[in-house]
Amino acid sequence: MEYAVVFLPLVGAILSYFGKFFGNLFSQIFSCLLVSISAILSIIIFYNGYTNNIYGNYQIFEWISSGEFNANWSILIDPLSTVMLVTVTTVSSLVHIYSIGYMSHDPHKPRFMSYLSLFTFSMITLVVSDNFLQLFFGWEGVGLCSYLLIGFWYKRNSANNAAIKAFIVNRVGDLGLAIAIFLMFFYFGSVNFSEIFSLIPEFADEKISFFGSDYNLITLICLFLFVGAMGKSAQFLLHTWLPDAMEGPTPVSALIHAATMVTAGVFLVVRCSPIYEFSQAALTFIAIIGMVTAIFAASVAIVQNDIKKIIAYSTCSQLGYMFFATGVGAYHVAIFHLFTHAFFKALLFLGAGSVIHAFKDEQDIRKMGGVWKKIPITFILMIVGTLALTGFPFLSGFYSKDAIIEFSYLRNSSIGNYATVVGIFTAFLTSIYSWRLIFKTFYGKYNNKVIPINKTHESPLIMLIPLFFLGIGAIFSGYFFKEMFIGNLNNIFWKESIFFLKEIKHDYIPLWLLLSTPVLVIVAIPISYYYFIYNQNILENFKKTNMPLYNFLLNKWYIDELYDYLFVNPLKKIGKFFWKKGDEDTIDRFGPDGISKVIKFFSNKAVQFQSGYIYDYAFVMLIGLSALITYLILN
């Protein structure tokens, strides 16, 4: 069963790609069927693990064996990997089904379904790995699939540029992960999780020289691991690829950039909790980056007008929550929010895809409005996703997001107190921009001058069914899994898959903390309606009088412009210099171009002797005979 979970999506990817010879329907049905079977098996594995304690490490084959060094291809089934398996395969299967309807007019459906299944296989390989080499293989696999899917519509320059940007930014993070793996192999002599984790306490005070200075080995490894996580999970400074990745088809945004791939960084940090627990400096750094990311992305989302980019920045912000949860040592809470977030964020992305479908590929919320009666099912399910995202009482986000804020407070440290304040304020901003999206999209007057309102229509059933199941997850996943993941049962459930050097007791929580976030979230609803629908002139006037602030947020804190100035433009100038002066003026001039010019010169001269007169040929033969005699005499 464990082998089937891993390899069924790979079989689906192969069959889908070559299924174009059998027809589009073949590719769609088989890819959906195999990934859905994988999802059902994942749920069975999760259930067996929880109820019957059936866990284990299943070796596929021996990969590398040299002396005492061994690295296998394995399937590690423990509580952490089973949660990730359920998350990845469930969302992936629903996205596969949704794609049948969304991509119905695309001529390259087999290739698209193949890429989706290949991504699912790579992500599963990542989460069930028992060593860093296999994890790195899956890590690069999901990066490759992300590149292929973002640039799926390759005839668009914007899609190609976005794919390249995602690939390059992730290479920065992947370099950090690779350095961390090299350090662990060099000092521990292994890449296997169990062997490395058992050696960490012995090296807790180990110092190494790095670029002329002494650093703690564990802290250095933790920081480089986190650099890898920053790239994959789009944390501040390495986040710039995520909004641009919305150039890919909407199912791609739901699967890769909301529910699964971007959570790989959070999974990596939690998986490596036995390392991070011995470096408070690294945990503090993670908490700071998570807080900055949460508030940065939320502030930018408030002024964005592309429906998918608003949700993308929301993803970035929620990932910030997960990371500062790990930074305060609440690893299990981070995974709980990862789990609930997968459902309501995939729901929002696929719901946005349904809206885009209704508006015939229009994504600007300023060109929508007043269509809640035309697409009522999409509207209701988007409301569910929004309520869950904002942390409305008793929906999934309420349990997981509030738990992060509570555990930050209970950490009883300065960094925990900062995280609490940032978490509450970011929750308020999240509610503001989320309801702005809902009100601008579904309420007010109809603003699209190209598509008549009677031409908008509800999505087909094949797209609405996945939304319905995701809606169920968005409503109930928090309530049903809270006790298991972060309640009194969490020690029983997580076992050794998450390591706590000092566990935070989730006992006394002050009433003001319990009420602050829900109250702000609820209050934000009428505030959003008043400013974005009822009296829009107030914001328009505010925007005119505070144009620098508006432009600062609209241009995403000018991070892309800063990177252009510091890295992109200088590197382009250096590249242009070596291209012009090096390739063209030196290598080409004295190389192939120079040789061809010399040969052409002598060939043109030789042609002149081909005149047709016998005395010209006699003269050439005489010159040749003279040259031959001279050579013989000299030698």
SENU-122368 format. One line per field, with one value per residue (C-alpha): residue number from 1; residue in one letter; x negated, y, z. Coordinates in steps of 0.25 Angstrom, whole numbers, plus 2048, in hexadecimal, padded with zeros to 3 digits. Layout:
% residues N
k <- (NUM	...);
r <- (A	...);
X <- (X	...);
Y <- (Y	...);
Z <- (Z	...);
% end
This chain:
% residues 635
k <- (1	2	3	4	5	6	7	8	9	10	11	12	13	14	15	16	17	18	19	20	21	22	23	24	25	26	27	28	29	30	31	32	33	34	35	36	37	38	39	40	41	42	43	44	45	46	47	48	49	50	51	52	53	54	55	56	57	58	59	60	61	62	63	64	65	66	67	68	69	70	71	72	73	74	75	76	77	78	79	80	81	82	83	84	85	86	87	88	89	90	91	92	93	94	95	96	97	98	99	100	101	102	103	104	105	106	107	108	109	110	111	112	113	114	115	116	117	118	119	120	121	122	123	124	125	126	127	128	129	130	131	132	133	134	135	136	137	138	139	140	141	142	143	144	145	146	147	148	149	150	151	152	153	154	155	156	157	158	159	160	161	162	163	164	165	166	167	168	169	170	171	172	173	174	175	176	177	178	179	180	181	182	183	184	185	186	187	188	189	190	191	192	193	194	195	196	197	198	199	200	201	202	203	204	205	206	207	208	209	210	211	212	213	214	215	216	217	218	219	220	221	222	223	224	225	226	227	228	229	230	231	232	233	234	235	236	237	238	239	240	241	242	243	244	245	246	247	248	249	250	251	252	253	254	255	256	257	258	259	260	261	262	263	264	265	266	267	268	269	270	271	272	273	274	275	276	277	278	279	280	281	282	283	284	285	286	287	288	289	290	291	292	293	294	295	296	297	298	299	300	301	302	303	304	305	306	307	308	309	310	311	312	313	314	315	316	317	318	319	320	321	322	323	324	325	326	327	328	329	330	331	332	333	334	335	336	337	338	339	340	341	342	343	344	345	346	347	348	349	350	351	352	353	354	355	356	357	358	359	360	361	362	363	364	365	366	367	368	369	370	371	372	373	374	375	376	377	378	379	380	381	382	383	384	385	386	387	388	389	390	391	392	393	394	395	396	397	398	399	400	401	402	403	404	405	406	407	408	409	410	411	412	413	414	415	416	417	418	419	420	421	422	423	424	425	426	427	428	429	430	431	432	433	434	435	436	437	438	439	440	441	442	443	444	445	446	447	448	449	450	451	452	453	454	455	456	457	458	459	460	461	462	463	464	465	466	467	468	469	470	471	472	473	474	475	476	477	478	479	480	481	482	483	484	485	486	487	488	489	490	491	492	493	494	495	496	497	498	499	500	501	502	503	504	505	506	507	508	509	510	511	512	513	514	515	516	517	518	519	520	521	522	523	524	525	526	527	528	529	530	531	532	533	534	535	536	537	538	539	540	541	542	543	544	545	546	547	548	549	550	551	552	553	554	555	556	557	558	559	560	561	562	563	564	565	566	567	568	569	570	571	572	573	574	575	576	577	578	579	580	581	582	583	584	585	586	587	588	589	590	591	592	593	594	595	596	597	598	599	600	601	602	603	604	605	606	607	608	609	610	611	612	613	614	615	616	617	618	619	620	621	622	623	624	625	626	627	628	629	630	631	632	633	634	635);
r <- (M	E	Y	A	V	V	F	L	P	L	V	G	A	I	L	S	Y	F	G	K	F	F	G	N	L	F	S	Q	I	F	S	C	L	L	V	S	I	S	A	I	L	S	I	I	I	F	Y	N	G	Y	T	N	N	I	Y	G	N	Y	Q	I	F	E	W	I	S	S	G	E	F	N	A	N	W	S	I	L	I	D	P	L	S	T	V	M	L	V	T	V	T	T	V	S	S	L	V	H	I	Y	S	I	G	Y	M	S	H	D	P	H	K	P	R	F	M	S	Y	L	S	L	F	T	F	S	M	I	T	L	V	V	S	D	N	F	L	Q	L	F	F	G	W	E	G	V	G	L	C	S	Y	L	L	I	G	F	W	Y	K	R	N	S	A	N	N	A	A	I	K	A	F	I	V	N	R	V	G	D	L	G	L	A	I	A	I	F	L	M	F	F	Y	F	G	S	V	N	F	S	E	I	F	S	L	I	P	E	F	A	D	E	K	I	S	F	F	G	S	D	Y	N	L	I	T	L	I	C	L	F	L	F	V	G	A	M	G	K	S	A	Q	F	L	L	H	T	W	L	P	D	A	M	E	G	P	T	P	V	S	A	L	I	H	A	A	T	M	V	T	A	G	V	F	L	V	V	R	C	S	P	I	Y	E	F	S	Q	A	A	L	T	F	I	A	I	I	G	M	V	T	A	I	F	A	A	S	V	A	I	V	Q	N	D	I	K	K	I	I	A	Y	S	T	C	S	Q	L	G	Y	M	F	F	A	T	G	V	G	A	Y	H	V	A	I	F	H	L	F	T	H	A	F	F	K	A	L	L	F	L	G	A	G	S	V	I	H	A	F	K	D	E	Q	D	I	R	K	M	G	G	V	W	K	K	I	P	I	T	F	I	L	M	I	V	G	T	L	A	L	T	G	F	P	F	L	S	G	F	Y	S	K	D	A	I	I	E	F	S	Y	L	R	N	S	S	I	G	N	Y	A	T	V	V	G	I	F	T	A	F	L	T	S	I	Y	S	W	R	L	I	F	K	T	F	Y	G	K	Y	N	N	K	V	I	P	I	N	K	T	H	E	S	P	L	I	M	L	I	P	L	F	F	L	G	I	G	A	I	F	S	G	Y	F	F	K	E	M	F	I	G	N	L	N	N	I	F	W	K	E	S	I	F	F	L	K	E	I	K	H	D	Y	I	P	L	W	L	L	L	S	T	P	V	L	V	I	V	A	I	P	I	S	Y	Y	Y	F	I	Y	N	Q	N	I	L	E	N	F	K	K	T	N	M	P	L	Y	N	F	L	L	N	K	W	Y	I	D	E	L	Y	D	Y	L	F	V	N	P	L	K	K	I	G	K	F	F	W	K	K	G	D	E	D	T	I	D	R	F	G	P	D	G	I	S	K	V	I	K	F	F	S	N	K	A	V	Q	F	Q	S	G	Y	I	Y	D	Y	A	F	V	M	L	I	G	L	S	A	L	I	T	Y	L	I	L	N);
X <- (800	7F5	7EE	7FB	7FD	7EF	7EF	7FD	7FC	7EF	7F6	801	7F7	7F1	7FE	804	7F8	7F8	807	808	807	814	81C	81D	828	81F	814	81E	825	819	811	81D	820	812	810	81D	81A	80D	815	81E	812	80C	818	818	809	80C	818	810	804	80D	816	80D	7FF	7FB	7EE	7E1	7D6	7D8	7CC	7CE	7BF	7B1	7AD	79F	796	787	780	788	790	79E	7A9	7B6	7C2	7CD	7DB	7DB	7E9	7EA	7F4	7EE	7ED	7FB	801	7F9	7FD	80C	80A	803	80B	818	817	80F	81A	825	81C	81B	82A	82C	822	82B	835	82B	822	82D	82A	81B	814	809	811	809	7FC	803	809	7FB	7F4	7FE	7FC	7ED	7EE	7F6	7EC	7E0	7E7	7EB	7DC	7D8	7E1	7DF	7CF	7C7	7BA	7B6	7B2	7BF	7C6	7BD	7C1	7D0	7CC	7C6	7D2	7DC	7D4	7D3	7E2	7E4	7DC	7E3	7F1	7EF	7EA	7F5	7FA	7EC	7F1	7F3	7E6	7EC	7ED	7DF	7D9	7E1	7DC	7CE	7CF	7D5	7CA	7BE	7C4	7C5	7B7	7B2	7BA	7B6	7A7	7AA	7B0	7A5	79A	7A2	7A2	793	790	798	791	783	785	78F	78B	799	7A5	7B0	7B9	7B8	7A9	7A8	7B2	7AC	79E	7A3	7A2	793	791	799	78D	784	77E	779	772	77A	775	76A	774	778	787	78F	790	79E	7A3	79C	7A2	7B0	7AE	7AA	7B6	7BF	7B9	7BE	7CC	7CD	7CB	7D5	7DF	7DE	7D9	7D5	7CA	7CC	7DB	7DA	7DD	7EA	7F3	7EE	7F0	7FF	7FC	7FE	80C	815	814	805	807	810	807	7F9	7FA	804	806	7F9	7EC	7EB	7ED	7E1	7D8	7E1	7E1	7D1	7D0	7DA	7D3	7C6	7CB	7C1	7B6	7BE	7C0	7B2	7B0	7B8	7B1	7B7	7C5	7C5	7C0	7CC	7D6	7D1	7D2	7DF	7E5	7DF	7E5	7F3	7F4	7ED	7F6	803	800	7FD	809	812	810	80E	819	816	81F	814	809	811	812	804	7FF	809	802	7F5	7FA	800	7F2	7EC	7F6	7F1	7E3	7E4	7EB	7DF	7D6	7DD	7DC	7EA	7E7	7F4	7FC	7F5	7F9	807	808	801	80C	818	812	811	820	825	81A	81C	82B	828	81F	828	834	82C	82A	839	83B	830	837	845	83E	837	829	82A	822	823	82E	830	837	840	84B	85A	85A	85D	86A	864	85A	861	859	84C	850	854	847	83F	845	842	834	833	839	82F	823	827	829	838	83C	83E	838	82B	822	828	822	814	811	816	80E	801	804	807	7FA	7F2	7F8	7F6	7E7	7E5	7DA	7D7	7D7	7E4	7EB	7E7	7EC	7F9	7FB	7F7	801	80D	80A	807	814	81C	815	818	827	826	820	828	835	831	82F	83D	844	83D	83F	84E	854	856	859	855	848	844	846	842	84A	859	85E	867	85B	855	859	856	84B	84E	851	843	83D	847	846	837	83B	846	83C	832	83D	840	831	831	83D	83A	82B	827	832	830	820	81D	81D	814	80A	809	812	810	80E	803	7F8	7FF	801	7F3	7EA	7DC	7DF	7DE	7D4	7D6	7CA	7D4	7E2	7EC	7F8	805	80C	810	814	819	826	822	819	824	82D	824	822	830	836	82C	82F	83E	83D	835	841	84A	83E	83A	848	849	83C	83B	84A	853	849	83E	83B	834	829	828	825	81C	814	812	80D	804	7FF	7F1	7F6	800	7F5	7EC	7F6	7FB	7EC	7EA	7E1	7D8	7D1	7D1	7CB	7C1	7BD	7BC	7B3	7AA	7A9	7B1	7AC	79D	79D	7A4	799	78E	794	795	787	782	78B	787	778	776	77E	780	773	769	76E	776	76D	760	767	771	774	765	762	76D	769	75B	760	769	75E	755	760	764	756	755	762	75B	751	75D	75E	75F	752	747	73B	742	743	734	730	737	730	723	725	729	71D	714	719	717	709	706	70C	703	6F7	6F8	6FB);
Y <- (800	80A	807	809	817	81B	815	816	825	822	818	822	82C	822	81D	82B	830	825	824	82F	824	81E	82B	836	82F	823	82C	834	827	81F	82B	82E	820	81C	829	827	818	81D	827	81C	814	820	821	812	813	81F	818	80B	813	81B	80F	803	80A	804	80C	808	80A	803	802	802	800	803	80F	813	809	80D	808	80C	816	811	819	811	814	812	815	81B	819	821	82B	837	830	82B	838	83E	832	835	844	842	836	83B	849	844	83A	846	84F	844	842	851	853	84A	855	861	85D	857	861	85F	857	851	84B	83E	845	84E	842	83B	846	847	838	839	844	83C	831	83A	840	832	82E	83A	838	829	82A	825	82C	839	834	82E	83B	843	83B	83E	84C	84E	846	850	85B	856	853	861	867	85E	861	870	871	868	872	874	87D	888	890	893	884	881	88C	888	87A	87E	887	87C	873	87D	882	873	870	87A	873	865	869	86C	85E	857	85E	859	84B	84C	851	845	83B	841	841	836	82C	82A	830	827	82E	824	824	833	836	82C	833	842	842	83E	84A	854	85D	85A	866	867	871	877	882	886	886	87C	877	86D	861	85E	86C	86D	860	865	873	86C	863	86F	876	86A	86B	87A	878	86C	873	881	888	897	89A	88D	88F	896	88A	886	892	891	882	885	885	876	870	872	863	865	870	868	85B	860	86F	86D	85F	857	85B	869	861	858	863	862	853	853	85B	853	846	84C	850	847	850	85D	85B	85C	86A	875	87F	878	877	886	889	880	887	895	891	88B	897	8A1	898	897	8A6	8AA	8A0	8A5	8B3	8B1	8A9	8B5	8BD	8B2	8B1	8A3	899	88E	897	89B	88C	88A	895	88F	882	889	88F	882	87B	886	882	873	878	880	875	86C	878	877	868	865	85B	853	860	864	857	858	866	860	855	85E	868	85E	85D	86B	871	866	86A	878	876	86D	876	881	878	876	886	887	87D	884	891	88B	88C	89A	89A	8A9	8AA	8B9	8B3	8AA	8AC	8A9	89B	893	88F	88B	882	87E	871	877	883	87B	872	87E	884	877	878	886	884	878	880	88C	884	885	87E	86F	86D	867	873	878	86B	86B	87A	87E	872	878	885	87E	876	882	889	87D	87C	887	88E	89B	894	88D	89A	8A1	895	896	8A5	8A3	897	89F	8AB	8A2	89B	8A8	8AC	89E	8A0	8AE	8A9	89C	8A3	8AE	8A3	89D	8AA	8AF	8A2	89F	8AC	8BA	8BE	8B5	8BC	8B3	8BB	8B0	8A4	8A6	8A1	898	891	88D	87F	875	86B	85D	852	84C	859	85A	84D	84F	85C	855	84B	856	85E	853	852	861	860	854	851	85A	855	846	846	851	847	83D	847	851	84D	843	837	83E	837	82A	82D	833	82A	82C	832	840	843	84D	850	859	857	863	860	864	866	874	87E	88C	890	89D	894	88A	895	89F	898	893	8A1	8A8	89E	8A1	8B0	8B0	8AB	8B7	8C0	8BA	8BB	8CA	8CE	8C5	8C5	8CF	8DB	8D9	8E8	8E8	8DE	8E5	8F2	8EC	8E5	8F3	8FA	8EE	8EA	8E6	8DC	8D7	8D5	8CF	8C4	8C3	8C0	8B6	8BE	8C0	8B3	8AF	8BD	8BB	8AE	8B4	8BF	8B6	8A9	8A8	8B5	8B3	8A5	8A9	8B3	8A9	89F	8A9	8AD	89F	89C	8A8	8A9	89A	892	89B	8A4	89A	88B	88D	897	88F	881	87C	88A	88D	87F	880	88E	889	87D	885	88F	884	87D	88A	88C	87E	87F	88A	87F	877	880	875	879	86F	879	87C	86D	86B	877	870	863	86A	870	863	85C	867	866	857	857	862	859	84D	855	85B	84E);
Z <- (800	804	7F6	7EF	7F5	7F0	7E2	7DD	7DA	7D3	7CA	7C8	7C3	7B9	7B4	7B3	7AB	7A1	7A2	798	78E	794	795	7A0	7A8	7AA	7B0	7B9	7BE	7C1	7C8	7D1	7D4	7D8	7E1	7E7	7EB	7F1	7F9	7FE	802	809	811	815	819	821	828	82A	830	83A	83E	83D	83E	831	82D	827	81D	80F	807	7F8	7F4	7F8	7F2	7F6	7FE	800	80C	819	811	80C	806	802	7FA	805	80A	818	81E	82B	830	829	81C	81C	81F	813	80A	80D	80A	7FD	7F7	7FB	7F6	7EA	7E6	7E7	7DF	7D4	7D3	7D3	7C8	7BE	7BE	7BF	7B4	7AB	7A0	7A1	795	79E	7A9	7AA	7AC	7B7	7BE	7BD	7C4	7CF	7D2	7D1	7DB	7E4	7E3	7E6	7F2	7F8	7F6	7FE	80A	80B	80A	816	811	80C	7FE	7FB	801	7F8	7EC	7EF	7F2	7E4	7DE	7E3	7DF	7D1	7D0	7D5	7CA	7BF	7C5	7C7	7B8	7B3	7AA	7A4	799	7A3	7A6	7B4	7B7	7B2	7BA	7C7	7C5	7C4	7D0	7D8	7D4	7D7	7E4	7E9	7E5	7EF	7FA	7F4	7F6	804	806	7FE	807	814	80E	80B	819	820	817	81A	829	82C	820	81D	816	81D	826	831	832	831	83B	845	844	845	855	854	84A	851	855	849	843	834	82C	821	819	823	82F	839	839	841	837	83B	839	82B	827	82B	824	817	818	81A	80E	806	80D	80A	7FB	7FA	804	7FE	80B	80B	802	7FA	7F8	7EB	7E2	7E9	7E4	7D6	7D6	7D4	7C5	7C5	7C4	7D1	7D5	7D5	7DF	7E8	7E8	7E8	7ED	7F8	7FD	7FB	7F5	7FD	80A	807	80F	81B	81A	819	826	82E	829	82E	83B	842	83C	83E	84D	84F	849	84F	846	83A	840	843	835	82F	838	833	824	826	82D	823	818	81E	81F	812	80A	811	80F	800	7FE	802	7F6	7EB	7E0	7DA	7E1	7E0	7E5	7F1	7F5	7F2	7FC	806	804	806	813	818	816	81F	82A	828	829	835	83C	83A	83E	84C	84D	849	83E	83F	83E	832	82B	830	829	81D	81D	81E	815	80A	809	80A	802	7F7	7F8	7F6	7EA	7E3	7E6	7E0	7D4	7D3	7D4	7C9	7C1	7C2	7BE	7B2	7B7	7BE	7CB	7CF	7DA	7D6	7CA	7D1	7DB	7DD	7D9	7E6	7E0	7D3	7D9	7E7	7E9	7E7	7EF	7FB	7FB	7F9	806	80D	809	80D	81B	81D	818	821	82D	82F	83C	83B	82C	82A	829	837	83E	837	835	843	849	843	84A	857	857	853	85F	868	864	86E	867	860	852	856	85A	84D	846	84D	84A	83B	83A	83F	837	82A	82D	82C	81F	81A	81C	816	809	808	809	800	7F6	7F9	7F8	7EC	7E4	7E8	7ED	7E9	7DA	7CE	7C9	7BD	7B0	7A7	7AC	7AE	7BC	7B5	7AF	7BC	7C1	7CB	7CA	7C5	7D0	7CD	7D3	7DE	7E4	7E9	7EE	7F7	7FD	800	806	810	813	815	81F	827	826	832	83B	839	839	844	84F	847	842	84D	859	864	85A	852	85A	857	848	844	84C	848	83A	841	84B	857	860	868	865	866	86F	869	876	87B	870	874	870	868	860	85D	858	852	844	842	846	83C	831	833	834	827	81F	820	81F	812	80D	811	80A	7FE	7FA	802	802	7F9	7F8	805	801	7F3	7FA	804	7F9	7F2	7FE	802	7F4	7F9	803	7F9	7EE	7F9	7FB	7ED	7E9	7F4	7FC	7F0	7F2	7E3	7E0	7EA	7E5	7D7	7DC	7E4	7DC	7CF	7C8	7CC	7C8	7BB	7B8	7BC	7B3	7A7	7A9	7A8	79D	795	799	79C	792	786	786	78B	78A	77D	777	779	779	76F	768	767	761	757	753	750	749	741	73D	738	731	72A	725	720	718	710	70A	705	6F8	6EE	6E7	6E6	6EA	6F7	6FA	6F6	6FF	70B	708	707	714	71B	714	719	728	727	722	72D	738	733	733	740	747);
% end
